[in-house]
Amino acid sequence: MTYKQTLDFMFAQLPMYQQKGVVALNAKLDNIKLFAERLGSPERKFKSIHVAGTNGKGSSSHMLASVLQEAGYEVGLYTSPHLKDFRERIKINGESIPKENVQYFIENHKSFLKENKLSFFEMTVGMAFDYFANRKVDIAIIEVGLGGRLDSTNIIEPLATLITNIGFDHMDVLGDTLEKIAFEKAGTIKKGVPVVISETQTETETVFKGVAAQHGSRIIFADQKVSKQYKTDLLGHYQKKNMLGVVACLKELKGFAISDKDIEKGLRQVVKNTRLLGRWQILAETPYVVCDTAHNTEGIKSVLAQIAHSDFVKLHMVLGFVDDKRLDAILPLFPKKATYYFVRPNVPRGLGENELKSTADGFGLKGDAYRSVSEGFEKAVQTADKDDFVFVGGSTFVVAEVV
């Protein structure tokens, strides 16, 4: 198979959660354990840090990788979802897995994958672990896909676990209270492995403390522990919270020589070292155009707070969502004093632009509907004056079409 045919096989035959929603989930670890056994248990052949949380886990994972790279280590990085190319999910020192490796891996295991009906995520996790083991990385940063307890990545025995924060997202799978969601994330805590919580939250603190105590794991609340302020090239006020967790987590790593200089340099060069996309990413200066992948209540609140502190004359919002988002909780957050360009992301779960426009209108958000992200984005940029602000977001898939 060619690279494109390989991806077509993965996406079409084995639908991923981001495309299909909850029907694509396989909420148990049997398949990934079976696959890992076939691969020779690669997850046991490299050291790792496990990163979970509702918001900030992607940025935090990239920060960790960047600092460890600056310290001179060969660092694997597994994240999801991707924005432009599938290979973004699996990197070593910022370099994506080669196309040939993706093709060979799927070709070599195709009959097994079909026979055992592995999910898209399960096969991708297997591919990443196999790649990191074969390349003999010094350490790998492994981002949880969804939840934690029953996530396919949860077969590793990490040196440390980082849980960024807890918010309302994927409630159809993880539960409808912060405590229930926290319990699922806490499923990544392993016996005797230190766990760092980036952000103390009264609703979830006792959950994390209880699970950590059961496992005899040291628990560190980073915002109570880390006092030094660092700077990062990742823009967005919300990155300050992520940095606290990252720094605390690095301090818990045993057997790795990481200086304060490595931390400072690594945090300043995250994009360069890891090639991260879509986090308060500036696409143009005049007019000022920013995109961000924030897609749930807490994430969007942080982004809107930053927009509110920006200088501009008029605000233009290019917005699109997937069809399982609770718009009644998200849309009231958006400012009424803005011009909206309602779009539909080009994925099966993409919410129709007219439905979005109609719903948004009920919350006082005025604008027009556009058949595609590109059409809405182009209209917004054309309409905006040089001192205006254009924001693109609402969904990872909207951002993927403009970066």
C-alpha positions in Angstrom: 0.0 0.0 0.0 1.1 3.6 -0.6 1.2 6.0 2.4 -2.2 7.4 1.3 -3.7 3.9 1.0 -2.4 3.0 4.4 -4.1 6.1 6.0 -7.3 5.4 4.1 -7.3 1.9 5.5 -6.7 3.2 9.1 -9.3 6.0 8.9 -12.0 4.3 6.9 -12.0 0.7 8.2 -11.2 1.6 11.8 -12.9 4.9 12.6 -11.3 7.1 15.2 -13.1 8.8 18.0 -12.4 12.3 16.7 -14.2 11.4 13.4 -17.0 9.2 14.6 -17.5 10.0 18.3 -18.4 7.5 21.1 -19.2 4.7 18.7 -15.5 4.4 17.8 -14.5 3.8 21.4 -13.4 0.4 22.8 -13.4 1.1 26.5 -11.2 -1.7 27.7 -7.5 -2.6 27.5 -7.8 -6.2 26.2 -7.0 -5.4 22.6 -4.0 -3.1 23.2 -2.6 -5.7 25.7 -3.0 -8.4 23.0 -1.4 -6.2 20.4 1.5 -5.2 22.7 2.1 -8.9 23.4 2.3 -9.5 19.6 4.8 -6.7 19.3 7.0 -8.0 22.0 5.8 -5.7 24.8 7.5 -2.5 23.5 6.0 -0.4 26.3 8.4 -2.1 28.7 11.4 -1.2 26.6 11.5 2.6 27.1 11.1 5.0 30.1 8.1 7.3 30.0 6.0 10.1 31.5 2.2 9.7 31.2 0.2 13.0 30.7 -3.5 13.2 31.3 -6.1 16.0 31.9 -8.9 17.8 30.2 -7.0 20.9 29.0 -3.3 21.5 28.6 -2.1 17.9 28.3 -0.9 18.5 24.7 0.9 21.7 25.5 2.4 20.1 28.6 3.5 17.1 26.7 5.3 19.2 24.2 6.9 21.3 26.9 8.2 18.2 28.7 9.7 16.9 25.4 11.3 20.2 24.6 13.1 20.5 28.0 14.3 16.9 27.9 15.6 17.5 24.3 17.5 20.5 25.6 19.0 18.3 28.3 20.5 16.1 25.5 18.1 13.2 25.6 16.5 11.3 22.7 12.8 12.0 23.4 9.8 10.2 21.9 6.5 12.1 21.9 3.1 10.6 21.4 0.1 13.0 21.2 -3.4 13.2 19.6 -5.2 14.3 17.5 -3.1 15.5 14.6 -3.8 18.7 12.7 -2.4 18.2 9.2 -0.7 14.9 8.9 -1.2 11.7 10.9 2.6 11.4 11.5 2.4 14.5 13.9 1.2 12.0 16.5 4.5 10.1 16.7 7.7 12.1 16.9 11.3 11.7 18.1 13.1 15.0 18.9 10.5 16.9 16.8 10.8 14.6 13.8 7.7 12.8 12.7 7.7 9.1 12.1 8.7 8.4 8.5 6.0 7.5 6.0 7.7 4.2 5.2 7.5 3.2 8.9 3.8 3.8 9.0 3.3 1.8 5.8 5.5 -1.1 6.9 3.9 -1.3 10.3 0.3 -1.5 9.0 1.2 -3.8 6.2 3.0 -6.1 8.6 0.1 -6.3 11.0 -2.9 -5.8 8.7 -4.4 -9.2 9.1 -4.1 -9.1 12.9 -5.6 -5.6 13.0 -8.6 -6.7 10.9 -9.1 -10.0 12.6 -9.1 -8.5 16.1 -11.0 -5.3 15.1 -8.5 -3.0 16.7 -9.6 0.7 16.9 -7.7 3.4 15.2 -6.3 4.6 18.5 -5.2 1.1 19.5 -3.2 0.5 16.4 -1.7 4.0 16.6 -0.6 3.5 20.2 0.9 0.1 19.2 2.7 1.8 16.3 4.1 4.6 18.6 5.3 2.2 21.3 6.9 -0.1 18.7 8.7 2.9 17.0 10.0 4.3 20.3 11.2 0.8 21.5 13.0 0.1 18.2 14.6 3.6 18.2 15.7 3.0 21.8 14.6 6.5 22.9 15.9 7.6 26.3 12.4 8.6 27.4 8.9 9.0 25.8 6.2 11.5 26.7 2.9 9.7 26.3 -0.3 11.8 26.1 -3.6 10.1 27.1 -6.1 10.0 24.3 -9.3 10.1 26.3 -9.9 9.8 30.0 -7.1 7.7 31.4 -8.2 4.5 33.2 -9.3 2.7 30.1 -7.2 4.6 27.6 -5.0 2.5 25.3 -1.9 4.3 26.5 -2.5 3.1 30.1 -0.4 0.0 29.7 2.8 1.8 30.4 4.7 2.0 33.8 5.9 5.6 33.7 8.5 7.3 35.8 6.0 10.0 36.6 2.4 10.9 35.9 1.2 14.4 35.1 -2.5 15.3 35.3 -3.1 18.9 34.1 -6.6 19.8 35.2 -10.2 18.5 35.2 -13.0 20.1 33.2 -16.3 19.1 31.5 -15.5 17.4 28.2 -16.5 13.9 26.8 -19.1 13.6 29.5 -20.9 10.9 27.5 -17.9 8.7 28.2 -16.2 10.0 31.4 -19.1 11.1 33.6 -21.2 14.2 34.3 -19.4 15.5 37.4 -15.8 16.7 37.9 -15.4 14.0 40.5 -16.3 11.2 38.1 -14.1 12.7 35.4 -11.2 13.0 37.9 -11.6 9.4 38.8 -11.1 8.3 35.2 -8.0 10.5 34.8 -6.7 9.2 38.2 -6.7 5.8 36.6 -3.3 6.7 35.2 -1.8 6.8 38.7 0.4 3.7 39.2 1.8 2.0 42.3 4.7 3.9 43.8 4.9 6.3 40.8 4.8 10.0 41.7 1.8 12.0 40.3 1.8 15.7 39.7 -1.4 17.7 39.5 -0.9 21.0 37.7 -3.9 22.8 39.1 -5.5 22.3 42.5 -9.3 22.1 42.2 -11.5 21.7 45.3 -13.9 19.3 43.5 -11.2 16.9 42.5 -8.4 17.2 45.1 -9.8 14.5 47.4 -10.3 12.1 44.4 -6.6 12.4 43.5 -5.4 12.2 47.0 -7.5 9.1 47.6 -6.3 7.2 44.5 -2.6 8.2 45.2 -2.9 7.0 48.8 -4.3 3.6 47.6 -1.3 3.2 45.3 1.3 4.5 47.7 2.1 7.3 45.2 3.6 10.6 46.2 1.3 13.4 45.1 2.4 16.9 44.2 0.1 19.9 43.6 2.3 22.0 41.3 0.5 25.3 41.9 1.3 24.9 45.7 4.9 23.7 45.1 6.5 25.7 42.2 7.1 29.3 42.9 9.6 30.3 40.2 8.1 31.8 37.1 9.4 30.7 33.7 8.7 32.1 30.2 7.6 30.0 27.2 7.3 30.6 23.5 3.8 29.0 23.7 1.5 32.1 23.8 -1.6 32.2 25.8 -2.0 33.1 29.5 -3.2 29.6 30.3 0.3 28.2 29.6 1.4 29.5 33.0 -0.7 26.8 34.7 0.7 24.2 32.3 4.3 25.3 33.1 3.9 24.8 36.8 2.9 21.1 36.3 5.7 20.5 33.8 8.4 22.0 36.1 7.1 20.0 39.1 7.0 16.8 37.0 10.6 17.3 35.7 11.7 17.6 39.3 10.3 14.2 40.1 12.2 12.4 37.3 14.9 10.1 38.7 18.0 9.3 36.7 17.8 12.3 34.4 20.1 15.2 34.6 18.0 18.3 33.9 19.4 21.7 34.9 17.4 24.9 35.5 19.0 26.2 32.3 17.6 23.2 30.4 14.2 24.0 31.7 14.4 27.7 30.8 15.7 27.0 27.3 13.3 24.1 26.7 10.3 26.2 27.7 11.4 29.0 25.4 11.8 26.8 22.4 8.9 24.4 22.5 7.6 25.2 18.9 11.1 24.9 17.4 12.0 21.7 19.2 8.7 19.9 18.9 6.9 21.7 16.0 3.7 22.1 17.9 0.8 23.7 16.1 -2.5 25.3 17.0 -1.9 26.7 20.5 -2.6 30.5 20.4 -0.9 30.4 17.0 -0.5 33.7 15.3 -1.3 33.3 11.6 -1.0 37.0 10.6 -0.2 40.4 12.1 -2.3 42.8 10.1 -5.1 42.1 10.7 -4.1 40.2 13.8 -5.2 36.5 13.2 -5.0 33.9 15.9 -6.2 30.3 16.0 -6.5 28.0 19.0 -7.6 24.4 19.4 -9.5 25.0 22.7 -12.8 23.2 22.3 -14.4 22.8 25.8 -15.8 25.2 28.4 -12.7 25.7 30.4 -10.3 25.9 27.4 -12.6 28.4 25.6 -12.9 30.5 28.8 -9.1 30.9 28.9 -8.8 31.8 25.3 -11.6 34.4 25.5 -10.1 35.9 28.5 -6.9 36.4 26.6 -8.8 37.9 23.6 -10.5 40.4 26.0 -7.0 41.6 27.1 -5.9 42.2 23.5 -5.9 45.5 21.7 -8.2 45.7 18.6 -10.9 47.8 17.1 -13.3 45.1 16.0 -13.5 41.3 16.7 -14.2 38.7 14.0 -14.8 35.1 15.2 -14.6 32.2 12.7 -16.4 29.4 14.7 -17.2 25.8 14.1 -17.9 22.8 16.3 -18.4 19.0 16.2 -22.0 17.8 16.8 -21.6 16.5 20.4 -20.6 19.8 22.0 -23.0 21.3 24.6 -23.5 24.6 22.8 -25.9 25.8 25.6 -22.8 25.8 27.9 -20.3 27.1 25.4 -22.0 29.8 23.3 -23.0 32.0 26.2 -19.2 32.5 26.9 -18.7 34.3 23.6 -18.9 38.1 23.3 -21.9 39.6 21.6 -19.9 42.5 20.4 -18.2 40.6 17.5 -19.0 39.6 14.0 -19.4 35.8 13.6 -18.5 33.6 10.6 -20.2 30.2 11.3 -18.5 27.3 9.6 -18.7 23.5 9.4 -15.4 21.5 9.9 -14.9 18.9 7.2 -15.4 15.8 9.3 -18.4 13.5 9.6 -19.1 14.9 13.1 -18.9 18.5 11.9 -21.9 20.5 13.1 -23.8 22.1 10.2 -23.1 25.8 9.7 -26.8 26.7 9.5 -27.7 24.8 12.7 -24.8 26.6 14.5 -25.9 30.0 13.2 -29.5 29.4 14.3 -28.4 28.2 17.8 -25.9 31.1 18.2 -28.5 33.6 17.2 -30.5 32.6 20.2 -27.5 33.7 22.4 -27.2 37.0 20.6 -24.2 36.0 18.5 -24.8 37.6 15.0 -23.1 36.6 11.8 -23.4 34.6 8.6 -23.0 30.9 7.8 -20.4 29.6 5.4 -20.2 26.2 3.8 -16.6 25.6 4.6 -13.9 26.8 7.0 -11.8 28.3 4.2 -14.8 30.3 2.9 -15.6 31.7 6.3 -11.9 32.3 7.1 -11.3 34.2 3.8 -14.4 36.3 4.3 -13.3 37.3 7.9 -9.8 38.2 6.8 -11.1 40.2 3.8 -13.6 42.1 6.0 -11.3 42.9 8.9 -9.4 46.2 8.9 -5.7 46.2 9.9 -6.4 47.0 13.5 -9.0 44.3 13.9 -8.7 40.8 15.6 -9.6 37.6 13.8 -10.0 34.5 15.9 -10.4 31.0 14.4 -11.5 28.1 16.7 -14.2 26.1 18.4 -12.8 22.8 17.3 -9.5 21.2 16.6 -10.8 20.4 13.1 -11.6 24.0 12.3 -8.0 25.0 13.3 -6.6 22.1 11.2 -8.0 23.7 8.1 -6.2 27.0 8.5 -2.8 26.2 9.9 
